[in-house]
Amino acid sequence: MHNQDNQTITGHRERTILSFRDRLIVYGGVFLIIAMAWAYMLYMGWAMDNMHLVDMWMPPNAGNHPWSAYDFFMLFIMWLVMMVAMMMPSVTPMVLMFTAVNKGKQKKGHPYSPTFIFLSGYLVAWALFSIVASAIQYPLHESGLLNPMMNSRSYLLSGCILLIAGLYQWTPLKEACLSNCRSPLSFLMTSWREGYLGAFKLGVHHGLYCVGCCWALMLVLFSVGVMNMLWVFLITAFVLLEKVGPIASFYLRFITGLLLISWGSYWLSFHPW
């Protein structure tokens, strides 16, 4: 039965070429989400540099003001919007593939699920990561390792995070998660689920692979500045290259792992042991 489902999915993909209208809807929707997320992030980055002009939320100073539920919520929103801005470009091929398969099912009169349900599940996975990232950032502020501008004050913290990110690039788990992110059709063939709930679970499933692939790269922001827009852009571009670029993933993982480990070791050399 499973093989039959795989053949059906493959057949739908082979017979379905998305029309210009369908592609326009998908690309337009994804672009709109990306544009809104980046607009929010760029505004936050600008506002933090121009606090004499605008009033905006910032993490409370360590020891001076206690964290409130509002502070946690704003921190979570910041991470979630940032993850949307950084991850949506690289998930576009998967969204197109999902749409193509469903379009083929629709033409044959089979049940199908709207693409936004799959995408909602995908974003839920990154919302869970955003909760974890927020929970990590809070004690870093409380201990004074991050300043209110969300920049690292510690060579030890920055170096260790970079070492962890570099070493993770070489792990089998990173390779397995990246393989699923780079092969949309293969992922759909092995993980397809019918119905609205199935599409949502499929989105969560793929999102968790993406989290497994990129979580360490996202934590690099704790080293270079959580709201450092240059590094947010650079990591976004690298994630896109890693997932959809023509360079073999092995070479990218090896080179970036080596660079991150070297960089982390350099920062650790400044720590007063």
N, C-alpha and C positions, 0 to 999 in steps of 0.2 A: 504493500500500500504506500509506504514511504517512497519507494522508487517511482511509483506511478505519479505521486505528487511532484517529485523532482522533475520528471519528464514534462508534466503539465506546465510547471513554472518555466522551464527551459523553452518549451514550445511557445508559450505566451510571449516570452522575451524575443524569440527569433521572429515571430510573426508581427510583433507590434513595434511600429516606429511612431514615436510620439509626434503628433502634429505640431505645427508651429504654435498654434493656440495653446496646446497642452504645455509645451516647453515654456512659452511665455508666462503662463500662469505659475508654473513651478519656479522658474527663475525670478519672476517678479515678486512672488511671495517670499522666497528666501532672501532676495536682495533687500526687501522692505524690512524684514526682521533684522538682518545684519546692519542696515543703515541706522535703524532706531537704536540698536544696542551700541554701535560705535559712537553715535551722536551723544548718548548718555555718558559713555566713558570719556570721550573727549571733553565734554562739559565738566565732568568731575575733575579731570586732570587740570583743566584751565582754572577752575574755581579754586583748587587747592593752591595754585600759584598766584591767585589774585584774591585772597581772602579779605583784603581791604575794600574790595568792590562788592562782594556778595557774601551772604550768610549761608553756610552749608554745613552738613554733618561731617564731623571728624571723630575718630576714636578718642575717648576720654584720656587725659593724661594719667600716667601710671601713679596710683596712690592718691591722686588729688580728687578725682571724681569717680564714684562707683559706676560700673556699667549697669545700664537698665535694659529692659526687654526691647525698648526702641533701638538702642545701640546695636544689639544683636541682630535685630531685624534689618536695620540699614546695612550692616556688614554683610548679611546674607544676600540682600538684594544686590549689593555691589558685586559680590562674587558671581552670583547667578547671571547678571547682565554681562559681566566680563566673559564668562564661559560661553554664553550665547554668541557674543561678538567674535570670540576666538575659534569656536568649533563649528559654527554654521557653514563657513566656506568649505571646509573639508568633508562635510557630510552630504553636500549637494549631489555627488554621483549616486550615493545610496538612495537619496530621496527620488531622483530621476528613475532609478531602476525599480524601486517599489511602485512608482506611478505607472511605469510601463507594464509591469506584470498585472497590476490591477486594471489597467485599461484593456488589456487582452481578455481578462476574465469578464469585464463588463460587456465587451463586444460579443462574447459567446453566451451571454445571459446567465453567467455564474455570479454568485454573491461576491461583492467587492467591498473594500473599506476605503474611506477617504484618506488621502495622504496626511492630512493634518493630525489624524489620530496616531499614526506611526510617529510623526515628528513630535507630538506631545509626549509620547512615551520616551523618546530619545532625550528630550529636555528634562524629564523627571530624573533620569539617571544623573545628569549634571547638576540638578537641584540637590540631590543627595550629596554629591561631592562638595557643593557649595556650603552645605551645612557642616560637613567635616572640616573644610578649609576655615570656616568662620570659627569653629571650636578650637582649631589650632592657633589661629591668630590672636584670640583673646588672651591666653596666658603669655604670649610673646609680648603683648602690650603691657600686661600687668607686671611682668618681670623687667620691663625696660629694655628688652632686646629689640623692640621696634619703637620708633618714635611716633608721635601723632600724625606725621606725614606718611606713615607706613613704610619707612625706610629702615633697613637693618642698622643697628648700632654695634653689632658684634661680628668680628672677623671669624670667630668660632662658629657662630650660627650660619653665616654665609658660606663658609668653606665646607661645613658638613652637609648642608643642603645640596651644594653643587656636586660633592662627592657621591652622595646618594643618587642624585639624578643621573650622573655619569655611569655609575655602576649598573643602574637599572636598565640603561640602554643595551646592556650586554646580556640580560637575563632571558631565559626561554619564555617567561611569561610575557615580557615585552614583545618578543617575536611572535608569539601566538596571537596576542591581541591585535598587533599591527597587521598580521596576515588577514584576519577577518575584516579589518577596516579597509584594506586595499583590494578586497575581492567581493564587491557587492553581490554579484550573481551567485557566487559560491556560498555566501552567507545566507541568502534567501533560500537557496536550494536545500540547505541543511537545517534551517531554523524556521521555515515558513509556518504560520499559524493562520487559520481562517477566522473570519468574523471581526467585529469591531474590537472586542477584547483581545483577540489574537493579534491584531495589528498593534494595539497598544503594548502588549507584552513583547512583541517583536521589536518595537522601538526601544523599550527599556533594555532588552537583551543586547541590542546593538550599541546602545548608549553605554552600557557597562563595559563592553569591549573597548570603546573609545576612552572611557575613564581609565581602564587598565593600561591602555596604551600611553596616555598623556598625563597622568596625575603627577608624575615626578617632574615633568617639564613645567607644569603649572606652579608647582611649589618653588621653582627657581625664582619666581617673583618675590618670594620672601627674602631672597638674597640681593636682588637688583632693585627692589622697590615695587611694592604691590601695585602702585598707581603710576609706575614709570611707563608712559605711553609708548616710548621707543621700544622697550623690551616687550611690551604687550604685542606690539605689531610684529616684531621680529619672531617671537615664539609662534604667533599665528601663522606667519609665512612659512616657518619651518614645519609646523604641523601639516599644513597644506602640501608642502613638498614631500614630506614623509609619507603621506597617505595616497596622494594622486600623482606625484612626480614620476619622471621616467627613470630616476636613479634607483638602483637596486637597494632594497631596504637594509641589507646586510652592511653595505658600505656606509650608508648614512648613519646607522646605529653605531658602527665601530668608530667612525670619525668623530661624531658628536660626543660619544661616551668618553673618548680620549681627551677631547677638548675640555669637557666639563670637569673631568677628574684633574686635569692639569690646572685649570683655573681654580678649582676648589683647594688644591694643594698650595697654590700660590697665596690664596687668602689665609689659609691656616698658618703659613709661615710668619704672618704678622701678629698672630695671637701670642700674648705673653704667657707661655706655658709655665 
